[in-house]
Protein backbone atom coordinates (compact mmCIF):
# COMPACT_ATOMS: atom_id res chain seq x y z
CA UNK A 1 0.00 0.00 0.00
CA UNK A 2 1.48 3.41 -0.97
CA UNK A 3 2.22 5.89 1.81
CA UNK A 4 -0.49 8.43 2.49
CA UNK A 5 0.09 11.84 0.98
CA UNK A 6 0.30 14.80 3.35
CA UNK A 7 -2.64 17.16 3.56
CA UNK A 8 -2.04 20.24 1.39
CA UNK A 9 -1.72 23.72 2.89
CA UNK A 10 -4.95 25.68 3.27
CA UNK A 11 -5.74 28.11 0.46
CA UNK A 12 -8.03 30.12 2.74
CA UNK A 13 -9.57 29.82 6.20
CA UNK A 14 -13.29 30.02 5.46
CA UNK A 15 -14.02 26.29 5.50
CA UNK A 16 -11.71 25.69 8.45
CA UNK A 17 -13.31 28.41 10.56
CA UNK A 18 -16.76 27.07 9.77
CA UNK A 19 -15.65 23.57 10.77
CA UNK A 20 -14.03 24.68 14.03
CA UNK A 21 -16.96 26.91 14.93
CA UNK A 22 -19.20 23.85 15.15
CA UNK A 23 -17.58 23.50 18.60
CA UNK A 24 -19.49 26.16 20.59
CA UNK A 25 -16.67 26.85 23.07
CA UNK A 26 -14.02 27.16 20.39
CA UNK A 27 -16.36 29.13 18.12
CA UNK A 28 -16.94 31.70 20.86
CA UNK A 29 -13.17 32.20 21.15
CA UNK A 30 -12.69 32.44 17.38
CA UNK A 31 -15.51 34.90 16.68
CA UNK A 32 -13.87 38.13 17.96
CA UNK A 33 -10.35 37.36 16.71
CA UNK A 34 -8.91 39.31 13.77
CA UNK A 35 -8.33 37.25 10.66
CA UNK A 36 -5.15 35.17 10.63
CA UNK A 37 -2.99 35.28 7.49
CA UNK A 38 -2.88 32.11 5.42
CA UNK A 39 0.39 30.21 5.79
CA UNK A 40 2.43 29.01 2.83
CA UNK A 41 5.33 26.54 2.89
CA UNK A 42 8.68 28.17 3.66
CA UNK A 43 11.08 28.31 0.70
CA UNK A 44 13.98 27.17 2.91
CA UNK A 45 12.95 24.18 5.07
CA UNK A 46 16.42 23.80 6.57
CA UNK A 47 16.63 27.43 7.63
CA UNK A 48 13.12 27.30 9.03
CA UNK A 49 13.99 24.33 11.24
CA UNK A 50 17.14 26.07 12.44
CA UNK A 51 15.01 29.05 13.42
CA UNK A 52 12.68 26.72 15.35
CA UNK A 53 15.69 25.36 17.25
CA UNK A 54 16.90 28.88 18.02
CA UNK A 55 13.45 29.69 19.43
CA UNK A 56 13.20 26.71 21.77
CA UNK A 57 12.22 27.90 25.29
CA UNK A 58 12.71 31.57 24.36
CA UNK A 59 10.35 34.49 23.85
CA UNK A 60 9.62 35.43 20.25
CA UNK A 61 11.60 38.67 20.71
CA UNK A 62 14.68 36.96 22.15
CA UNK A 63 14.64 34.26 19.47
CA UNK A 64 14.39 36.85 16.68
CA UNK A 65 17.32 38.78 18.14
CA UNK A 66 19.57 35.72 18.33
CA UNK A 67 18.58 34.58 14.85
CA UNK A 68 19.41 38.01 13.43
CA UNK A 69 22.81 37.95 15.13
CA UNK A 70 23.44 34.47 13.77
CA UNK A 71 22.57 35.51 10.22
CA UNK A 72 24.84 38.55 10.47
CA UNK A 73 27.77 36.62 11.92
CA UNK A 74 27.57 33.83 9.33
CA UNK A 75 26.52 35.88 6.35
CA UNK A 76 23.35 33.79 6.17
CA UNK A 77 22.16 30.57 7.77
CA UNK A 78 22.75 27.45 5.69
CA UNK A 79 24.06 23.93 6.24
CA UNK A 80 27.42 25.05 4.86
CA UNK A 81 27.81 28.14 7.04
CA UNK A 82 26.70 26.34 10.19
CA UNK A 83 28.96 23.34 9.61
CA UNK A 84 31.91 25.59 8.86
CA UNK A 85 31.39 27.81 11.90
CA UNK A 86 33.56 27.57 14.98
CA UNK A 87 31.28 26.40 17.83
CA UNK A 88 32.49 29.22 20.06
CA UNK A 89 31.35 31.73 17.44
CA UNK A 90 27.86 30.23 17.41
CA UNK A 91 27.80 30.34 21.19
CA UNK A 92 28.82 34.00 21.09
CA UNK A 93 25.70 34.84 19.09
CA UNK A 94 23.48 33.68 21.96
CA UNK A 95 22.98 29.98 21.26
CA UNK A 96 23.31 27.63 24.21
CA UNK A 97 25.90 24.87 23.85
CA UNK A 98 23.05 22.38 23.42
CA UNK A 99 21.65 24.42 20.52
CA UNK A 100 25.12 24.75 18.97
CA UNK A 101 25.30 20.96 18.94
CA UNK A 102 21.80 20.71 17.47
CA UNK A 103 22.24 23.18 14.61
CA UNK A 104 25.56 21.63 13.63
CA UNK A 105 23.96 18.17 13.74
CA UNK A 106 21.23 19.50 11.43
CA UNK A 107 23.94 20.81 9.10
CA UNK A 108 25.70 17.43 9.13
CA UNK A 109 22.42 15.64 8.36
CA UNK A 110 21.67 17.98 5.45
CA UNK A 111 25.16 17.82 3.95
CA UNK A 112 25.50 14.04 4.30
CA UNK A 113 22.04 13.38 2.88
CA UNK A 114 20.90 11.67 6.08
CA UNK A 115 17.93 14.04 5.94
CA UNK A 116 16.71 15.33 2.58
CA UNK A 117 15.15 18.62 3.60
CA UNK A 118 13.80 19.29 0.12
CA UNK A 119 11.81 16.04 0.21
CA UNK A 120 10.27 16.51 3.66
CA UNK A 121 7.33 18.33 2.11
CA UNK A 122 6.30 15.09 0.36
CA UNK A 123 6.16 13.07 3.60
CA UNK A 124 3.16 12.65 5.93
CA UNK A 125 3.44 14.44 9.27
CA UNK A 126 4.44 11.40 11.32
CA UNK A 127 7.15 10.45 8.82
CA UNK A 128 8.63 13.97 9.07
CA UNK A 129 8.64 13.58 12.85
CA UNK A 130 10.30 10.17 12.55
CA UNK A 131 12.98 11.56 10.20
CA UNK A 132 13.95 14.50 12.41
CA UNK A 133 13.52 13.47 16.05
CA UNK A 134 16.56 11.11 16.06
CA UNK A 135 18.74 14.22 15.69
CA UNK A 136 20.12 15.61 18.97
CA UNK A 137 17.99 18.37 20.47
CA UNK A 138 15.09 17.85 18.06
CA UNK A 139 11.99 16.83 19.98
CA UNK A 140 8.44 16.32 18.84
CA UNK A 141 7.38 19.91 19.71
CA UNK A 142 10.15 21.39 17.54
CA UNK A 143 9.14 19.24 14.56
CA UNK A 144 5.45 20.04 15.09
CA UNK A 145 6.27 23.76 14.93
CA UNK A 146 8.26 23.08 11.76
CA UNK A 147 5.33 21.18 10.27
CA UNK A 148 2.93 23.99 11.09
CA UNK A 149 5.00 27.08 10.24
CA UNK A 150 7.61 25.64 7.87
CA UNK A 151 5.56 23.22 5.80
CA UNK A 152 2.16 24.89 6.40
CA UNK A 153 0.55 21.60 7.38
CA UNK A 154 -3.12 22.16 8.25
CA UNK A 155 -3.71 19.60 11.00
CA UNK A 156 -1.09 20.08 13.75
CA UNK A 157 -1.86 20.47 17.45
CA UNK A 158 0.99 19.99 19.90
CA UNK A 159 0.21 18.74 23.39
CA UNK A 160 3.84 19.54 24.13
CA UNK A 161 2.93 23.24 23.96
CA UNK A 162 1.88 24.77 27.29
CA UNK A 163 -0.29 27.52 25.80
CA UNK A 164 -2.22 25.00 23.71
CA UNK A 165 -2.77 22.67 26.65
CA UNK A 166 -3.93 25.56 28.80
CA UNK A 167 -6.26 26.69 26.02
CA UNK A 168 -8.01 23.33 25.92
CA UNK A 169 -8.21 23.28 29.72
CA UNK A 170 -9.76 26.76 29.73
CA UNK A 171 -12.42 25.89 27.17
CA UNK A 172 -13.08 22.42 28.56
CA UNK A 173 -12.37 22.35 32.31
CA UNK A 174 -14.31 19.12 32.56
CA UNK A 175 -11.75 17.38 30.30
CA UNK A 176 -9.39 16.57 33.16
CA UNK A 177 -7.36 13.78 31.55
CA UNK A 178 -5.05 13.80 28.56
CA UNK A 179 -7.30 11.27 26.82
CA UNK A 180 -10.33 13.51 27.28
CA UNK A 181 -8.44 16.53 25.98
CA UNK A 182 -7.18 14.59 22.96
CA UNK A 183 -10.77 13.57 22.20
CA UNK A 184 -11.81 17.24 22.22
CA UNK A 185 -8.99 18.23 19.89
CA UNK A 186 -9.51 15.25 17.56
CA UNK A 187 -12.92 16.68 16.66
CA UNK A 188 -11.18 19.77 15.23
CA UNK A 189 -9.32 17.70 12.61
CA UNK A 190 -8.43 18.36 9.78
CA UNK A 191 -8.05 22.02 10.82
CA UNK A 192 -6.12 21.70 14.08
CA UNK A 193 -3.33 24.02 12.90
CA UNK A 194 -5.84 26.84 12.58
CA UNK A 195 -7.10 26.13 16.09
CA UNK A 196 -3.51 26.13 17.39
CA UNK A 197 -2.78 29.49 15.80
CA UNK A 198 -6.00 30.93 17.17
CA UNK A 199 -5.07 29.90 20.72
CA UNK A 200 -1.63 31.51 20.41
CA UNK A 201 -3.04 34.67 18.85
CA UNK A 202 -5.77 35.02 21.47
CA UNK A 203 -3.24 34.68 24.30
CA UNK A 204 -0.83 37.12 22.64
CA UNK A 205 -3.60 39.69 22.23
CA UNK A 206 -4.64 39.36 25.88
CA UNK A 207 -1.04 39.72 27.05
CA UNK A 208 -0.53 42.78 24.87
CA UNK A 209 -3.74 44.36 26.16
CA UNK A 210 -2.66 43.76 29.75
CA UNK A 211 0.55 45.68 29.01
CA UNK A 212 -1.30 48.58 27.45
CA UNK A 213 -1.19 47.48 23.83
CA UNK A 214 1.54 46.66 21.37
CA UNK A 215 2.17 44.80 18.14
CA UNK A 216 1.24 41.13 18.07
CA UNK A 217 2.49 38.71 15.42
CA UNK A 218 -0.10 36.20 14.18
CA UNK A 219 2.73 34.14 12.64
CA UNK A 220 4.44 32.85 15.79
CA UNK A 221 3.61 30.64 18.77
CA UNK A 222 3.79 32.35 22.17
Order of alpha helices (4+ residues) and beta strands (2+ residues): alpha-alpha-alpha-alpha-alpha-alpha-alpha-alpha-alpha-alpha-alpha-alpha
